[in-house]
């Protein structure tokens, strides 16, 4: 959605319902293409645990008035402890920024975020790993196929089915269904127009690549693109020792 649609169909309903939250001082929002950032500020002395619970409750209420398929928002408490105390930056001479982003998100962050007194948000600077299908407009026109036909064919071919079981002699093993491709290039063999002559596959009208999403942010260190994880400090509970006289 464009910013005006975001404001009218999503942000407005959030702002309307957030005014019911106990202790709210004011609400401010910023709507951009495909996203909205809403800040709730409270009066001093407000019970923030109760305010967080009320906020989540009214989020669920507001979503009932929004268009189908609206993604639930991230609700985060922001205070002095949410400010980054440092940055964990990554660099590599052999990997691309997007590959570093994937490693930082799935390998480094789970190890780093579990350290006592440390909180690590997702990394910034790269783009998420994405399977990209690039279509040739001239070939689509020659075969009489639209881009939506390709999307529908790939969606139909990639059906998530749960694993079943089969009774085999005295065993009952799980039998997974191979309805999800393991190699991205296998998507090139998906039939877009099966049963008709000639049969048209994805490879006939485009290419498939294991790449990354469109990059919307960039981080630089010494003028070179990089990926970083902001490090925030969280209070650790104190240990109490009890002794009997």
Secondary structure, 3 states (H helix, E strand, C coil): CCHHHHHHHHHHHHHHHHCCCCCEEEEEEEEECCEEEEEEEECCCCCHHHHHHHHHHHHHHHHCCCCCCCCCCCCCCCCHHHCEEEEEEECCCCCCHHHHHHHHHHHHHHHHCCCCCEEECCCECCCCEEEEEEECHHHHHHHCCCHHHHHHHHHHHCCCCCCEEEEECCEEEEECCCCCCCCHHHHHHCEEECCCCCCEEHHHHEEEEEEECCCCCCEEECCEEEEEEEEEECCCCCCCCCCCC
